[in-house]
């Protein structure tokens, strides 16, 4: 009896472990440090759109259109949030085909407080990815600013998120065909920047030029506002890139460092070119170069080292500057706020360069190393396939959506409404009481 009594505490412990194993398993698999960082990163990425991108874009348009841009950013944030829950997250991250996920998690079915994604709550992962789904269609605003109907913006953004953004996200981050090939896109060179840039280019071509484009100056109305927004974007981008490590770890730390270095290099490079070419560096050029550096480092941020990041920032400043000039002066394309030459070209350039500077065999320019069995040449082949597929798919679907919406409700405001300004004609308000 004495020996039997000695085993009683052990039996009780086994019984309690059996009863509470699910709860204990959740507690042990959840990393509170990583969760805290991801909550912070999520807030930072949302901060990029509201108020960062809204102020950045709002300052770049003329005063009669400032509210329209702010309203578009704000409304897309709300619309994309709901669509992400209804179907976007499921299409991007649930099991499906190599090209798109299924609808098993529509309306976040099966997601609760105890659901985990890796070692963070799935709700946090969903919210983090939602902020990417918000800012991507918001970036496209720059391609059609000052001349599009508000209703057309909302319909296009809704359809585009479900038909372009969600499938491409599945290709790259949801276990789709580009993920299987080994595409390197740490934080959104293809998923965010190429898709947004190409859609903005298509928008500019379909809608046509603003009144007076190429015949008169269409200057930003408030560069102070743009500078404030640019600063917010720079800070928020740490959540964008370092948060994509999905944990508070060395990958996040390196992603944050290389993001900052590329932004700084891009800014100074753009300014230096302007100084040499035009005699003075402009404030607009400085912030544009900074954003080019940020967009270009994004796909490479989890794979490259500091020296490689500075080369990427230098490349962004040079390439994006000359493509921006060519868009306006040579090709006469009115991508109003330079979305394609900065984000689209930056995303293409950064995705390509990730295949080079991720290599661990470049001396001081080495990165974290390519996957086993991959060489720079084989990785660049994958990168080019990813770039080409994303570009082509986005262009085709975006063009189809613009044509469809134009037939159904019309895309462009009337000439009189454009001359008066979208603030008053679309929203019956003005940004400034002068």
N, C-alpha and C positions, 0 to 999 in steps of 0.2 A: 504493500500500500504506500509505503514511504517513497519508493522509487517512482510509482505511478504519479504521486503527487508532484514530484519534481518536474515531470513533463508537462504539467498542466499550463504553466505560463507560456511554454513554447507552442502548445496547441492553440492557445488564445491568440498568440501573435500571428500564427499562420491563418487563423480564421479572420482576424482583422485585416491582414494583408490581402486576403481573397476578396473581402467585401469592398475594401477601399482602393484596390489596385488601379482602377481607371482614374480615380482622382489623383492618386500619387503619381501615376504614369504621366499625367498631364503636367503636374507641377514640375516633374523632373525634366520633361522634354521642352518646357517653355523657358527660354533664357530672358530674364527680366532686363538685363543690360541691353541686349539686342532689341528687345521690344521697345525700350525707352528711346533708343536711337532711331528706330523706325517711326515711332510716333513723332519725334522731332523732325525727321526728314520729310514726313508727309506734310507737316505744317509748312515747312520751308518750300516745298514744291508748289503747294497751293498759293503761297505768298508770291511765287513767281508770276502767277496769272493775275491774282488780285492782292495787292494793287500793282505789282511790278510791270507786267506786260501792258496792262491797261494804261498806266501813266506813260510808259515808254512810247507806245503807239499814239496815245492821245496827244502828246506834245508834238509829234511829227506831222500831224495833219493840220489843216487850216482851222482857225477858231470856230468857223461855222459848222464844223463836223466833229468837234472834240467829244461832245456827248454821245454821238452815234457810235464812236469807237469804244467808249467806256461802256455803253449799254450792250454792245455786241459781246465784249469780253465777259461782262457780268452775266448776261443771259446764257451764253454758251456754257459757262461754269455750271449753272443750274441744270440746263438741259442735259449736258454730258453726264452729270452726276446721276440723274435718274435713269438715263439709258444704260449706263454702266451696270447698275443694279438689275434692271429689267432683263438685259440680254448681253451687253457688251463684255462683262467679265466672263460669262460662260462661254461665249464665242471665242474669246482669247485664250482662256486657261483651262477649260474642261476638256475631257477626252473627246476626240472626234476623229477627223481625217488628218492627213498631213497638211491640209490647206486651211482648215477652220475647225474650231471646237464645236461641240454640240450644245444642247440647251438643257443639259442635266442640272446646271446650277442657275437657270433662269430665276430671277427674283431672289437669288442667293439661297435657293432651296438646299436645305441640309447644313447651312452655315449657322453655327451658334457660338456662344461664348467659349465653349471648350474646343472649338475647331482650331487646328493649328496648320500652318504652312511652314515647313521646316521647324524652326524653334521660336517662331513668333505667332501670335494669334492670326488666324486667317482673315479676321476682320481688318486687322492692321494692314496686311498684305493687299487686301481688296481696296482699301482706302488709299494706300500708297499708289497703286496702279491706277486708281481713279484719277488722281491728280495729273498723271501723264495723259490720260484720255481727255482731260479738260484742256490742258495747255496746247495740245497738238492742233485741234481744229481752231483754237483761238489764234494761233500763229498765222493761219491762212488769211485772217482778216487783213493783214498788210498787203495782200495781193489785189484786193478789190475795194479798198478803203475809198470813201468819199463819193461812191457812185452806185452802190448796190442797195436794193430794197431790204429792209429789215426782215420781212417775211421770208425772202429768198435765203438770207443768211441762216435763219433758224432751220428751214427745211433742208438746206444743203448740209449743214453741220450734223443734223440728226442722221441723215442717210449715210453721209460720209463716214461717220464714226463706226456705224455698224457694217458697212460694206468695204471700207478700206482699212481704217485703223485697227479694228478688232482682228480681221484675218491676218494682216501683216504682223501684228503682235503675236499671234499664234504661230506663224511661221518661225519667228525668231526666238521668242521667250516661252512659248506655250508647248514646246515639244514638236513643232512642225518640221517641215522639210528642210528649211535653212538651218535650224538647230541641229538636225541630224547630220547635215553636211559639215557642221563645225564653224559656222559664221561667227566672227568676233564682232559683237555689238553690245558693249557693256551697258550703256544707258540710253541708247536711242538714236544712233546715227541713221539707221534705216527706218526704224519704227516711228520716230518722231520727226527728225529733221528732213530726211529725203521725202517722206510722204507729205509733210506740210509745205515744203519748198516747191515740189512738183505741182501740188494742187494749186498753190498760189500762182505759179507760172501759167497753168491752164486757165485759171480765173482771169488773169490779166489779158490773155489772148482772146478769150471768149467775150469778155465784157468790153474790151477796147479801151482806148485811152481816156483819161479825164479831159474835160474841156480845158484847153489852153496848154496841154502837155506838149513840150517841144517848142512852144511859141512864146511862153511867158514863164517866169519863175513861179513855182508852187512851193514856197518855203515852209518849213515847220513854224508853227505859231508860238511854241513855248518850249525852247530847249532846256529851260530849267526843269520843267516837268519831265522831259525825256531823260535828263541826267538822274533825277531822283528814281525814276523807273529803272534805269540801267543799273544803278547801285543795288536796288532790290533784286534784280535778276542775278547779279553777280553773287550776292549772298545766298539767294535761294538755290542757285545752281549747285551749291555744296550738298544740299539735300538730294538734288536730282542725280548727281553722279556718285557721290560717296554713299548716299542711301541705297543705290543700286547694288551695293555689296550685300544688302539685306542683313547686316550685322555690324556691331561695333568692333571692328577688327583691323588688321593690318591692311587689308584690301581697301577698306573705307578710308583709312588714313592716307594711303598712297593716292587714291582717286581724288581726294580733296586737294592734296598738294599739287598734283599735275594739272588739275582743273584751274587752280589759281595761277600757276605759271603760264599756262597756255593763254589765259585771258589777258594777263599782263603783257605777254609778248605780242599777242595780236593787236592790242591797243597801241603799243609803241611802234610796231611795224607800220600800221595804217597811217599813224600820225607822221612818221618819218617820210613815207612816200608822198603824202600830201604836202609836207613842208618842202620837199625837193621839187615837186611838180608845180605847185601853186604858190609857193613863197611863204605860206603860213599853214600851220596845222589847225584844223577846225575842231570845235567841240563835238560836232556831230560825227566827224570822222573817228575821234577817239572812242566814243561809246560804240560806234558800229564795229570798229576793229576789235573791241573787247568782246562783243557778242559773237563775232565771227570766230574768235579764239575759243570761246566757250562751246559753241556749236560743233566746232571741228574736233575738239578733244573728247566730246561726249562718247562716241563709240569706242574710243581707245582708252578711256580713263582708268579702266580696271586692269589694263594689260601692259601699259608702258611705264617707263621711268621718267625722272625729272628732266634729263637732257633730251630725251625723245619728245617730251611734252613741249619743250621750248622750240624744237624744230617744227612741231605740228602747229604751234601758235604763229611762228614766223611764216610758214606756208599759208596759213589761213589769212594773215594780214595781206600777203602779196596777191594770192590767187583771187580771194573774194573782192579785193579792191578793184582789180582790173576787170573782173566779170561784171561788177556793179557798173563801172564806166561803160562797158560794152553794151550792157542791157539798155542803158539810157541813150547813149550817143550814137551807137552803131546800129543796134537792132531795133531801137525806138520802141521798146516794150515798156509799158507803164505798169510795172510791178511796184505799186505806190510806195511801199515801205521796205523794198529790197528784200523780200522774204526768200526768193529763190537764190539770188547771188550770195546771200549771207547764210541762210539755213540750209537750203537745198545743196548748194555747192559745198558748203562747209561739211554737211553730212556725208556727201560723196567722198570728199577729200579725206576726212577723218576715218571713214570706214576703210578706205584703201590703205591709208598709212598705218592703221592698226595692224594690218597684216605684215608690215615691215618692222615697226618698232616694238612689237610684242616679242620679237625674237630675243633670245638670251645670248646671242653670238655677235653683238654689235659693239662690244667694249663699253665705253661710257654711255652710249645711246641704247644699251640693252634694256629690255622690258622683263616681264615676268616669265617669259618662255612660251613657245608654241606647244600645242598638244603633241603627244607622243606620235611620232611618225610623220608629222607635218614639217615641211620646209617653208621658207619664205615664198617660194614660187607656188607651191601647192596651196598655201593659205591665201595668197593673192588671187588665185583662180576662184576660190570660194567667195572671197570678198567681192570680186567683180560680178559673179553670178548674183549675189545678194543685192548689189547696187542695181544691176540691170533689171532684175525681176521686180524689185520694189518700184523703180522708176516707171517701168512700162505699165505695171498693174495700176499704180496710182494714177498715171496719166489717162489711161483708158477709162477707168471707172469715174474719175473726176470729170472728164469731158462729157461722158454720158449723163452724169447727174446734172451738170450745168445746162446741157441742151434740154433735158427733160423738164427741169424747173422753169427754164425760159418759156417753154411751150405752155406749161400749166399756169404759172402765176406771173411770169416775167422776172427778169433778173435786175434790170437797170432802171433807176428812177428816170423821170423825164428830164429833158434839158433844162427846163425852168426850175424843177425841183433841185437839180444838181447845182445850178447857179445860186439858188437861195440858200442851200446848205441842208444837210440831212438832219441836223439837230431840230430845226423847226418843221421840216416837211415830214419827217418820219416819227418824231416824238413830241412835237408841239412845245418844245422847250429850247432855251438857249444856254450855252455854257457860261456866258459872261453877260452881265447887265452893264452895258457901257453907256 
